[in-house]
Each structure stands twice: as structure tokens, then as C-alpha cells.
Amino acid sequence: MMSLNRYRLKHLKDNGHKGAKRISKLLARPDRLISLILIGNNLVNILASAITTIIAIRLWGNAGIAIAAILLTLVILIFAEITPKTVAALHPEKIAFPASLILAPLLKLMYPLVWLVNGVTNGLLKLFGIDPREHPQLSITTEELRTIVNDAGHLIPARHQGMLLNILELEKVTVDDIMIPRNEVYGIDLEESDASILRRIQCSEYTRLPVYKEDINEISGMLHMRNVSRFINSQGLDRQKLLEEMDEPYFIPEGTPLHTQLLNFQQQKHRIAVVVDEYGAVMGLVVLEDILEEIVGEFTSNLAEAIEDIYPQQDGTYIINGSATVRDINKSLNWQLPTEGPKTLNGLLLEHLESFPDANIGVRIENYCLEILELRNNVVQAVRAWTTTPN
């Protein structure tokens, strides 16, 4: 009874399983169930002891008392305790459901005795500050749920298992980890010429573009590419209509957890947001598709996917772009680089160096060796990386 999986029991009960309903009623008051079982158990053991002792004395005299004690102990241990309880622990449902057919009516029959015993034992428990009516609630933490999903094995397909784990990971990941940094944002600068704007629209691989004036911090709105035909005609670009077709930008603070932002996107009916820091400066863009990909994996065919950040070398090392995010490196190479702090490899190296290096130097971070190959405009462009321990 006590070895039953409470979540499976609740599932069976909700689906109308009669045995699960009976057991749920019994387990609703575990103190009564335990009293009933122990009363019956002790009654049978004591009765068996008395009968065995009488028989043994008649057969062997006074020596029969010792013989009866030894024989009965072996019989009870093997056939009444260890063997049946081991079977019940290994197959609780097969034992518990049939047993409930006996225990349920037996509890009603012996209720006065059970009530009396419970009254005494519950009174003693209350003296120690224990409420016997309390029993564990069906609630688990995120970490416990993660363990359950990991241990599900073949019961959950591997892909579904991965998606469930990714959903649980959303609360640990923020928009800063997956956003497009401001230096990589592809948008339309209203200060450029009409020809330059038309060229950027023509070469765009994205469906939504930020529109700004000279600087990304001066975002005027978001332009959906499906509206391009409304402000481009035979005369060229109509800037006034372009401004009319823009949507209001949707700003979110840095550090927003992904599971929160996913809910916000759903409620606000947005698909793209501008991430700003505490001073209101734009840090980058985050789109709904990127959050969904954190759950289901890559599912879009983006032209930018042709640009790789990690290049394996024949000697076992990797050439990595400095703009690559630490989280993507860890996921791709199964590494454990620190993710608390800088989000990119460039930021991670500069944080450890605490200055801009004058030459190509190497840095060791935990079990990973990182050699700066190229530094341009105070930004690490390329890094050779390898691990000192096997993956």
C-alpha cells in the first residue's frame, strides 16, 4: 500500500479505476490503515505463537518452547514477512488492488477497535507535536520533475523528453542568452538614402526589421516585410507611408526569464521585442521563434545559418568566433564554460583578462584552454579552444 506510486494512483483514480478509488480512500487516513494492518498482523502472529507453543509442549515437553520459538520465527520471517513483502514492494499494484477488496470491508468491521487504538496512539503523537492526519501532498519541485523526466526512459520518446526538459530550463535562461546583440541587428536606418533602404529591404532575410534614425537606440518602430508593397511604387520609396506602416516597438527589460517572456509574447500578441538595459539603451532583439527553438530545437531555415561560429580542426581543437555565445558553445561541444556573467566568448575572455591584450595570448578557464587568434577594434574575433579533459 505504502509503496504505490501516488501520481499513478491519482491518474488511475481520475480515470475511474475502482481499485484505485478504494485504495485512495484507505490512504486518505494512513493512521487508520496502518492500525488495521498491524492489529491483524499482530493478532495472527500472537495466535500462531500460542498455538505453536501448545503443540510443541505436547510433542517435546518443556524443550518444545525453544523449538517452537525457533521454528515459528523462521516460518514467519520467510513465509509471512520477507518473501511476501519483497514481492509486494516489487509489484505493489498487483498486491494492493486485490488486498483492498479485503481491507476496505475489514476496516468497517473492525472500526471500533481501530478507533480505540488510533485514539491512544494519536494522543501520544500529539504530545510530540505530530499531527497524524497530515500526509505528504502531491507536489514536486522543478528539480524533482526534471529527475522524473530523465528517469522516464522508454516511457517517453527521446525527442519529447528533450522538449520537456527544455521547457523546464526556460526559467533558468533569460532573453540576454538568446537575443540578437545590437551590433548584429539588421534594420533600416532612416538617415540613409532611398536606394540604400531599398537595397537593405531587398537583401533582408528577416520578416520583421527595426526602423531607427542613425542609431539603434533611436528605434522608431518595427516594419513587417509583408507591408513592403504598400510604400514602394513605380516612383520608388514613399517614406511617409513607410512610417505609417510601422508598428510600435515592444520594449522589454534585460534579464527577463524566457518562460516569462513567452507568456508575455502570447498576452501582448507580439513576436519580436527590443531588449533594453536599466538605462534604456538597446541591447538587442529577441524574437518568439528563438524562444520556441529553445524548446523544440532548430526548425527554421534561415540564410544566416550558413554562417557557423565553431570550426572543428584536425588536431582536435576548435576555431570559434568571438561573437559566439557561451551557451551555444556549451550546447554544441558539451562543455561547461561558466555562463554566469558575460554571454559571449569575447566578453568571457575580456572579463578574465581584465584588459585588452596587446598580442595573441592564451587563457585557461577551468578545464578549457582558449587562445586568442585575432583581436580587432578591442573585440576578440577568433579563438582556438580545446579541453584538457575528455568530453
N, C-alpha and C positions, 0 to 999 in steps of 0.2 A: 504493500500500500504506500509506504513512505518513499519507495524507490521510483514511483511513477513520474514520468515527465509531466510536470504541471501544465506546460504550454500545450503539449499534445492532448492532455486530458481535457483542457478547456476547449480545444479545437473540436475534439470528438463530441463533447457535450453540446457545443453550439450547433453541431450538425445532427443532433438528435440521437446519439448513441445511448441506449438505455443503460448499459453497464457503466458508462462514464458519468451519467446522471446520478446513479446510485452511489458511486464512489465519491463524487463531488459532495454529496450530502454528508457522507461519512467523514470526509476530510475537512468539512466546514467546522467541525468540532473535534480536532485531533485528540484532545484530552479524553473525550468520551470513547473514541475508537481505541485508543491505547489502553484505557481501563478495561474495556470489554475484552480485548485480546489477551491482556495479562491475567484477568480474572479466569478466563477459560484455560489459559496456558498453565497457570499455577494450580488450578483445581485438578486438571488432568495429571500433572506431574506428581502432585502430592498423593492423589488417589492411586496412581500407579506405584508409587513408592510404598504406600501402606499395604497394598495387595501383594506386591513382590516380597516384602519383608515377611508377611504371614506365611506365604507359600514356602519361602526359603527356610524359615524356622522349623516348619513341619517336616521338611525334607532333610535338613542338615543340623537341626538344633541351633544352639547359640552361634555356631560358626556361620550359620546362614545369613546373619545380619551383615557381616563383612562381604560375603559372596554376593548378596542381593545388591548391596551398595555399588560394588564394582560392576556387576553385570548391567544394572539399570543405568548407571552413569554412561557406560559405553553405548547401550541401546539408544538412550535419549540423545546423546551427543551426535551419533551417526545418523540415526533414522528420524529424529524429531527436531534437531537443531541445525547442524552443519549442512547436511545434504539438502533438505527442503528449502532452507533459507538461501543457500547458494543458487539453487535453481530459480527461486523467486527473485533474487537480485539480478540474475542474468535475463530473466524473462518475466518482468513484473506484470505486464498486461495479461499474459496467459494465465497467471495465477490470481491476480487481483480481481479481474472481472467475474470469474466463477465464484471466488470466495465472497464477493459482495452479495451474492444470492443467499448466502448463509448468514453473513454478518449483519445485514440490514434487519431481517426479522428477529435475529438473536438479540440485537440491541433493544428492540421494543420489548422482548420477553424479559430481559434482564435489566431493564431500565431502572427499577428501584434500587437494585444493588449497585449498578453503575453510578447512579446519582449519589448514593451514600458514600461510596469510595471517592468519587470526584469531590464531594463536599469537603472531605477531610484533607485530601491532597491539595486541592486548590487553596484551602485555607493556609496550609503550610507554605505554599508557593508565594502567597501574598505577603507573608511575613518577611520574605526575602525580596520583596519589591517586584515580583514577576507576575504578569497578568497571563494566566493560562489561556485566555481567549484570543490572545494575539497570535497570529501566524504569518509567515512570510507573504508579502504582497507579490503579485505577478508584475514586477517592474524590473528592468535591467538597464544598465548604463550603456553608453555608446561603445565603450571598450568591450563590454561583455557581449554585446550584439555582434561586434566585429569578430570576436572569437568564435561565436556560434556560426557565423557565415563561413569563416575559414575552415571550421571543422565539419561543415556540411558534406564535404567530399562529393561523391557522385550524385547525391540527392539534389544538388543544384548544379546546372550546367556551368562549365568554367566561365563562359562569357557573361552569364547572368551573375555569377558570383563576383566577377570583377566589377560589374556595374554597381552592384550593391555596396561593395567596399569603396568604390569611388564616390558614391553618394555620401557615405559616412565620412569620407575625407574632406568633403566640401567645407565643413565647418573649421577645418584646420588651414584652409587655403584662402587667401584674400585676393581681391582684384589686382593688387600690386604684382602678384605672382604670374598672372596670365595676360596683363594688359599689353597693348602695343605702346612702347615708350614714345615719348613725344618726338624724339629725333628720328623715329621711323614712321611717324604718322604721314599718310598720303592724303593730301587735301587740296583745296583750291584757295589760292591767295588772291583776294580781290584787287590787290595793288598791281598784279601782273597784267600784261596786255591781253586783249581778247584772244589773240592767236595762241598765247601760252595757256590760257584757261581751256580753250577748246582742245589743245593737244593733251592736256592732263586728263580731261574727261574722256577723250578717245583712248588713251593708254591705260585707263583705270581698270583694275582687276577686282574692284570692290563695288558693292551695290549702294553703299552709303559713304558720302565724303563730307568731312568737316569743311566749312567755309569760314575763312578768317581774313583779317586785314593785317598784312605784313608779318604778324607774329601769331603763333598758335594760341597764345594767351588771350588774343582778341577774337575769339570764336563768335561768329555772327549767327550760325545755325548749321543744321545738318541737311545735306541735299541727297535725295534718293534718285538713283540713276534712271528710274522709270519715268521721271518727270523731265528728262533732258529735252525731249521733243517740244516741250511747251515754251522753252525760252531760246531755242535755236531754230532759226528760219533761214530763208534764202539770203537774207541780208547779213547773217552771221549771228553773233551773240547779243541777246537782249538782256542787259544787266538788271534792269528793273524787274522784269519777270523772273529772273533767276532769284532775286531777293524774295519775291513773293512766293516762290515755290519751296523755299527753305522751311524746315521745321525748327521749332525751338530746341536748343541744345539741352540735354538732360545731364546735369552735373551730379556726381556722387563723391563722397569723401574717400580719401585713401584709407586702406586698412579694412574696408568693408568685406566681411566673410562672403564667400561665394554663395553659400546656401541662402544668406540674407538677400544678396543681390539678385539671385534667381527669382526669389519671391517678389522683389521689387519690380523686376522687369515684367513679371506677369501682371502685377497690380497696376503698374503705370502704363502698360501697353507700349513699352519701348523695346528696342532691340540693340541699341548702342548707347553708351554713356561716356561722358568725359570725366576722367578721374582727376581731382584737384587735391592739393595738399592743404595744410592748415592756413596757408597764406593766400589761398585762392589761385595759386599758379597751377597751370595744367601739367599733369604728369604723364598722361597718355590716354588711350581709349580702350574700353573693354566692350566686347560685343557678346550677345546672347549665344551665338554659335560656339564661341570659345568655352563658355561655361558648360554647354551641353557636351562638348567634346571631352571635357574633364570626366564626364560620366560614361559616355558610350564609346569614347575613343575617336580617332580621326574619321570623319565621314564626309568632308567636303573636298572638292578638287580645286585647290587654289593654285594659281600660277606661281605664287611665291613659294610653294612647297618645293620647287625645283632648287631653291637656294638652301643648301644644307649648312648646318653650323658645326657638325662633327665629321671629321675625315679620318678614318682608321688608316694607320700606317703599317708597313710590312714588319717593322720591328716591334709591333705590339703597342706602340704609343698612339696618341690621337692628336690631330691638329684641330683646335677648337677656336671658333670665332669669339672674340672678347665680348660681343654683344649677346652671346648665348646665355640664357637664364640658367642659374644653378639648378633649379628644379628640373628643367628639361634634361640637363646633363645627368643628373641623378637617375632620372627615369630611363634614359636611353642606355646608360652604361651600368646601371645597377650600382651606382656609387652612393656614398653617404657624405658628400660635401655639406658643410653647415649651411642651412637655409635661413637661420635667424640673422637678419641684418640685410646686407646687400643682396639684390635679386639677380644681378648679372655677374658673369665671371670677371669682367673688368672691375666692377665695384668690389668684389670679394678680394681680388689681388691688391687693389689700392688700399683697402682697409687694413690688410695685413702688413703692407709695406709702409703705410702711414706717410708716404711721399711719392712723388713721381720719379721713377728710376731714370738714371742718365744713360743706362745701357741695358742690354738684354740680360736679365738675371733670373734665377730660379727661386721658387718659394715652395716650402713644404708645408702643407696644411693637413694635419693628422697623418693619414697613410697615403696621401696623394702628392705627387711632385708636379709642379707647374712651372714651366719655363717660358718666359715672355719672349716671343719671337719678333714681334713688331709693335712699336708704340708710336702713335701719330696723333698730334694735337692733344696730348695729355690723355689719350684714350688707348687702352690696350686693344690692338686689332686682332692679334693671333697668338695662340698659346699652344705649346706642346705639353701634353699631360699624360701621365701614366701613374699606375698604382703600384705601391711597394708590396702589396699583399694580393694573393689570388682572389678573383671575384667569386 
